[in-house]
Amino acid sequence: KQRRRPETGSRRMLGVALGIGVLLALVGCTAATELAPQDKVSQLLQRMEESVNFAEPANPSVLLAMNLAGGDSDGPIHKWLLEEIKEEAVKRAQKDMTSGQVALHVLALLSSCQDPQRVHALEQTLDLISVLQQKTDEEMAKLEAEGIPKTTLYSVGLDTLALCLAEAGGAQGPSVALAKQVLSPERPISVDTQAMVALALACVYDYVELQDVQDLLWEALQTVSNSFLNEQEERNGMIGNIYSMGLALQVGQVPADPWPLPRCCQPWWAGPTWMWLAWTVLPPRICPQADSCPCPQCWGHTAFPEVR
């Protein structure tokens, strides 16, 4: 029987989640439009670091947010989070982590300039990409057989995005299945899931060479974008709830300049593409109206929610 978290713990975790979103929103605004004061970003980053509880499991979303916001990679909190996440991956990834949890660990490691194919901890070395690919294949097998994935479509989107950003080569198949899910009128999909799926499809689109696959991904991306614009119009500017809004607004953004990536990571996942780890955006050729989109450019950089 699971024990209930104390109410204070729940409130603290909620504060952490909201803090991540606000922190990356401000940093995104700074990168895209230079409107967010650096001192505000620094204050929120400090609060994020202070939220880390050494008595609890390390949260890969927090490490990801800290890295993207320019946290001190040599500081004790960053080092502790990184080592704990590596140990957790070695101990649990193959046993009882969901595909989405593995994907979050991959993203956290990538943002820390670590190679997820060689995760070393506890005197062991683990290929976390192979684990993610295996768990994604399990998701796909159930999706194809029963029409639903092993966990959620959101997790499959996150899996696909992580595989794509890691340049693992196994993202195209899931992206096609996700696109078909988006285009299926019988299966309504939540705002969060639509946004995550769109981020994955936009990432894969840049690598696809087959024209029919490109056309399918483009159609799905346009469907999601139109859905968000319609909901925003119907709900006085809102897209889903306050959290969904942050995730959804990532889908149509094309910042004027790429977010500066750590130089040590450049060979892995920067490359001559428009991808920037956790906030992959639609390239202009997919969303030519991006510059005239009513969504402010600096709103949407948020971290991923907890994946169960």
N, C-alpha and C positions, 0 to 999 in steps of 0.2 A: 504494500500500500504506500502510495506516494504521500510525503508530508507536504502540507501547504506551506508556501513561503510566508513569512511574516509580512504584514501589510506594509511595514516600513521598507522591507526589501523590495516588494513589488513597486512601491513608489520610486525607490532609488533606481531600479532597472528602467522604469518608464522615463525617468529623468535622463538616464544615460542614452536611451534610444533617441529621445527628442534632442538631446545635446549633440549627438552625432549628426542628425539631420541639419540642425541650425549651423553647426560648425562648418560642415561642407558646403552648405548653401552660401555662407559668407565667403568662404575661400573661393568657391566657384565664381561668385560675383566679382571678387578681386581679380581673378584671372581673366575674366571675360570683359569686364567693364571698368575695373579699377574704382568701384564705388564703395566697397566694403573697407572700413578702416582696419589696418593691420592689427591695431591694439585690440579690437573686438575679437578678431580671430585668435589672437594670442590668449585672451582671457578665456574664451571658450575651450581652447586647447588645454589650458591649465586645468580647467574644471573637469575636462575629460580624463586627464591623467589622474586627478585626485579621486575620480570615481572608481578607479581600479582597486579591487579588493583582493589582496594576496591570499586570502583564505578561501576564495571561490575560484572555479575554473576560469581560465583566461578566455576572453571573448574575441574571436577573430575579427568581428565587425569593428570592435574598438581599435584594434591594431591597424586595421585597414584605414579607418577614419584618421587616426593619428598620422599615419604615413602620408596620406593624401593632403593633409593639412600642414605638412612640413614639420612634424614633431621631431624631437631630438632622438635620432636613431642610436646615439651613443649613451643615452640616459638609462638609468637603472630600470625604469618602468618599461621602456621599449624592450630592453634586453630580456626582462622577466617574461613579458607577454610573448615574445618570439620563442623563447626556449620552452615555455609551457605549451604553446600551440604546437610546436614540433613534437614534443613528447606526447601530447594528446593524440596527434595524428598517428604516430608510430604505434601507440597502445590501442587505439580504438577504430581507426579508419577502416580497417578490413573487417572488423567484428560487428560493431553496433552503430556506426555512424550512418546516417542517411546520405543519399547522393548530394543533397543540398548542403549538408554540413561539411562534407568533403570539399565541395566546390568553394565554400566560404574560406576554408583553410588554404586552398590553392590560391585564392585571390589575396589573402592576407600575406602569404609567403611571397607571391610575386611582387606585391607592393613593398616588401621588405628586402627586395633584391636577393631573394633566396630561390634556388632552383627546386621547384616542387617535384621534379623527377629524382632528386637525390636528397631526401629529408633525413638527416642524421640526428639521432637522439637515442639515449639509453643503449648505446653501443650497437645500434642497429641502423640500417639505411633502408628507407622505403621509397618506392616510386609511387608518389601520390597521384600522379596523372594516370597511371595504369589502374589504380584503385577507382578513380573517378570514372574512367572509361568503362570499367566493368559494371559499376553501379548504374551508370547511365544506360548501358545496354540492358540491364535488368528492368529499368524504368520503361524503355522502349518496347521490350518484349511483352510486358503486360499491357502497354498502351495499344499495341497492335492486336493483341489477342482479345482484350476485354473492353477496349475503348477508353480506359482510364489508366494512368500511370501507377506505379507502385506507391508513390507518395502523392505529389501534387504537380500540376502543370507549371506552377511557379518554380518549383525545384528543378524541373527539367529545363526550364528556361535559364535558370542560374547555372546548371550543369553545362549547358551548351555555350553560354557566355564564357565560363571559365576555360573550357576546352579550346574555344576559339582564341581567347587572349593568350593562352599558353602555347598556341600554334601546335596543338597536339594532333590535328588531322582527323579527329573523330566527330566534328561538330556538324557536318553537312547533313547526315542522316537525320539526327534529331531536329535540325532546323526545318527540314521539309515537313516532318510530322507536326511540328509546332505551327507552321504556317497553315497547314490544312485544318488544324484545330481552330485557329483564329477565323478562318474563312467558313467554318461550319455554322450555319444559322441555328441549328438545333442545340448548340452547346454554348450558352452565354458564359463569358469569362469575366472575372472581376477586373477592376481597374489595375490593381497591383500586378496581377498575372499578365494582363495585356502589356503593361509597360515592361515587365521583365522579359517577356517573350520578344517584344519589339527590339529591346537592346541586344538580345542574342541574335536575332535575324539580321539586324543592321551590321553586326560584327561579321557574321558569316558571309553576308552579301559581298563584302570587299574581297573575298577569296574565291568565290564561286566562278567557275568558267563556263558551265553549261547554261545556255541561254534560257532553257525552260525552267531551270531552278531559279535563276535570277528573276525571271518574270513572276514566279510563284511568290518568292520572298518580297518582291516589290509590291505585289498586290496585297499581301498580308500587312505590310508596313503602312501602306496607304489606308487600309481598313482601320487599323489601330489609330492612326493620326486623325482620321475623320471622326471616329468614335469619340476621341477625347475632345475635339473641337465642338462636337454636338453637345456633349455633356456639359462642357464649360458654358456654352450659350444657354442651356436649359437651367443651369443651377447657379446663375449669377457669378460666373467665373470659377466656381469650384469644380474639381475633377475628383470624384470620390470623396474621401474624408481628408483631413489635414495631412495625414501621412501619405495617403495615396497620391495626393497632389504633387508632393515633392518628387516621388518616383516617376509619375506620369510626365512631368514637365521635362524630364531628361530626354524624352523621346524625340522632341522636335528641335533640340538646341544645336546650333552650330557656332561655337565661340569664334571670335575673330582670330585668336591665336591659340595654338595648342597649349594645354596645361603643361608646365615644365616638369619633365620626368627626371627622376634621379639618374645621373649619368651611368651608374653601375648597372642599371636595368636596361639601358637602351638596346643592347644586342638581343634581349629576349622578346620584349613585347611592345617596344615603341615602333621601330621600323618606319618605313616611308608610308605610314597609313594614318588615318584620322582617329585611331583608337586610343583611348586613354583609360585603361584599366576599368574602374567601376562606373564610368559615366559615358560609355560608348554612345555616340550620337549619330543621327542620320546625316550622311554626306549630302552636299547640295544637289547631286544628281538624282537623289531619291526624293528629297524634299526641297524643291526649288523655291517654295514660298517661305522657307524658314526665316528669312530676314524680315518678312512682314507678319510673322506669327504674333498674335496678341500676347503670347506668354513672355514675360520678361526673361531675358537671357540668364539672369543671375539667380533664378529661383530654385532650380531643380536639382542641384548636386546634393544628393542624400546618400547615406549608407544603406546597406541592405538590412532588412529586419531579421530577427532571429528565425532560423529555419529549423523545423522540428522533423 
